[in-house]
């Protein structure tokens, strides 16, 4: 009888040890489903816009030393890719800025893709788009106020 209990106990302990060895809690990240995805996207937007701006600066540098139109075409393609990543968010969150940026950025991208881009036509488009993107980055980095939020003056009477 004792032999049966000792065999059962040793099998039980072996099973527990084997089960404990197979788990690694660090493999799967814990997802926080309570995170507000709008806030996450808003935090990403300034980074996406800075990438667009860096492509504009690179394109401006390419225009200053126009050794080959291939470089301008490649940079124009990269600019379009970076803008595509931010475009939907900008259109949704800042529709007026989106419309303004669209007027200089799309003609710039179209001109950059041409076999023989018109450099004189591109320079003012780069400057205009850069100004608009810079303005939007400033807006996007500041938290948006709710339209119905009450603005409290906490320094009442301390002036």
C-alpha positions as CSV (number, residue, x, y, z in Angstrom):
1,X,0.0,0.0,0.0
2,X,2.8,2.4,0.8
3,X,4.4,1.5,-2.5
4,X,1.3,2.6,-4.4
5,X,1.2,5.9,-2.5
6,X,4.9,6.6,-3.1
7,X,4.6,5.9,-6.8
8,X,1.5,8.1,-7.1
9,X,3.2,10.9,-5.2
10,X,6.3,10.7,-7.3
11,X,4.3,10.7,-10.6
12,X,2.3,13.7,-9.3
13,X,5.5,15.6,-8.4
14,X,7.0,14.8,-11.8
15,X,3.9,16.0,-13.6
16,X,4.0,19.3,-11.7
17,X,7.7,19.8,-12.5
18,X,7.2,19.0,-16.1
19,X,4.2,21.4,-16.4
20,X,6.2,24.2,-14.7
21,X,9.1,23.9,-17.0
22,X,7.1,24.6,-20.2
23,X,5.8,28.0,-19.5
24,X,7.5,31.3,-20.2
25,X,5.5,34.3,-19.2
26,X,7.8,36.7,-21.0
27,X,7.0,35.3,-24.4
28,X,3.7,37.0,-24.9
29,X,3.3,40.7,-24.2
30,X,0.3,41.7,-22.1
31,X,-2.0,43.9,-24.2
32,X,-3.7,46.7,-22.4
33,X,-7.2,46.8,-24.0
34,X,-8.1,49.8,-22.0
35,X,-5.7,52.1,-23.9
36,X,-7.4,54.7,-26.0
37,X,-6.3,54.1,-29.6
38,X,-7.2,57.7,-30.5
39,X,-4.6,59.0,-28.1
40,X,-2.1,56.4,-29.4
41,X,-2.7,57.6,-32.9
42,X,-2.4,61.2,-31.9
43,X,1.0,60.5,-30.3
44,X,2.1,58.8,-33.5
45,X,1.0,61.6,-35.8
46,X,3.7,64.1,-34.9
47,X,6.3,61.4,-35.6
48,X,4.8,60.6,-39.0
49,X,4.7,64.2,-39.9
50,X,8.3,64.7,-38.9
51,X,9.2,61.9,-41.3
52,X,7.3,63.7,-44.0
53,X,9.2,66.9,-43.1
54,X,12.5,65.1,-43.2
55,X,11.7,63.9,-46.8
56,X,10.8,67.4,-47.7
57,X,14.2,68.6,-46.4
58,X,16.0,65.8,-48.3
59,X,14.1,66.7,-51.5
60,X,15.1,70.4,-51.0
61,X,18.7,69.2,-50.7
62,X,18.4,67.2,-53.8
63,X,17.1,70.2,-55.7
64,X,20.1,72.3,-54.6
65,X,22.5,69.7,-56.2
66,X,20.5,68.3,-59.2
67,X,23.0,65.7,-60.3
68,X,20.4,63.3,-61.4
69,X,16.7,63.2,-61.7
70,X,16.7,59.6,-60.4
71,X,17.6,60.9,-56.9
72,X,14.7,63.4,-57.0
73,X,12.3,60.7,-58.2
74,X,13.4,58.3,-55.4
75,X,13.0,61.0,-52.7
76,X,9.6,62.0,-54.2
77,X,8.5,58.4,-53.9
78,X,9.7,58.2,-50.3
79,X,7.9,61.5,-49.6
80,X,4.7,60.0,-51.0
81,X,5.1,56.8,-48.9
82,X,5.6,58.8,-45.7
83,X,2.7,61.1,-46.4
84,X,0.4,58.0,-47.1
85,X,1.1,56.8,-43.6
86,X,-0.1,60.1,-42.0
87,X,-2.7,61.2,-44.6
88,X,-5.8,59.5,-43.2
89,X,-5.1,60.8,-39.6
90,X,-4.4,64.3,-40.8
91,X,-7.6,64.3,-43.0
92,X,-9.7,63.1,-40.0
93,X,-8.2,65.2,-37.2
94,X,-7.2,68.4,-39.1
95,X,-9.3,68.7,-42.2
96,X,-8.5,72.3,-42.9
97,X,-4.8,71.7,-42.7
98,X,-5.1,68.6,-44.8
99,X,-6.7,70.6,-47.6
100,X,-4.0,73.3,-47.4
101,X,-1.1,70.7,-47.4
102,X,-2.8,68.8,-50.3
103,X,-2.5,71.9,-52.5
104,X,1.3,72.0,-52.4
105,X,2.3,68.5,-51.5
106,X,0.5,66.6,-54.3
107,X,1.8,68.8,-57.2
108,X,5.3,68.5,-55.6
109,X,5.0,64.7,-55.6
110,X,3.7,64.6,-59.1
111,X,6.5,66.9,-60.4
112,X,9.2,64.8,-58.5
113,X,8.0,61.6,-60.2
114,X,8.5,63.1,-63.7
115,X,11.5,62.0,-65.8
116,X,12.7,65.6,-66.1
117,X,11.3,67.4,-63.1
118,X,11.0,71.2,-63.2
119,X,13.3,72.3,-60.3
120,X,12.2,75.9,-60.4
121,X,8.6,74.8,-60.1
122,X,9.4,72.4,-57.2
123,X,11.4,74.9,-54.9
124,X,8.4,77.0,-53.9
125,X,6.2,73.9,-53.5
126,X,8.8,72.4,-51.1
127,X,9.0,75.6,-49.1
128,X,5.2,75.9,-48.9
129,X,4.6,72.3,-48.0
130,X,7.4,72.5,-45.3
131,X,5.8,75.5,-43.7
132,X,2.4,73.8,-43.6
133,X,3.8,70.6,-42.2
134,X,5.7,72.5,-39.6
135,X,2.5,74.3,-38.5
136,X,0.7,71.0,-38.4
137,X,3.4,69.4,-36.3
138,X,3.0,72.2,-33.7
139,X,-0.7,71.6,-33.6
140,X,-0.4,67.9,-33.4
141,X,2.1,67.9,-30.5
142,X,-0.2,70.0,-28.4
143,X,-3.1,68.2,-26.8
144,X,-6.4,69.1,-28.4
145,X,-9.0,70.8,-26.2
146,X,-12.5,69.4,-26.1
147,X,-14.9,71.9,-27.7
148,X,-17.3,71.5,-24.8
149,X,-14.6,71.5,-22.1
150,X,-14.8,74.2,-19.4
151,X,-11.6,76.3,-19.1
152,X,-11.0,76.7,-15.4
153,X,-9.0,79.6,-14.1
154,X,-7.3,78.1,-11.0
155,X,-5.4,81.3,-10.2
156,X,-8.5,83.2,-9.3
157,X,-7.7,86.2,-7.2
158,X,-3.9,85.5,-7.1
159,X,-2.9,88.2,-9.5
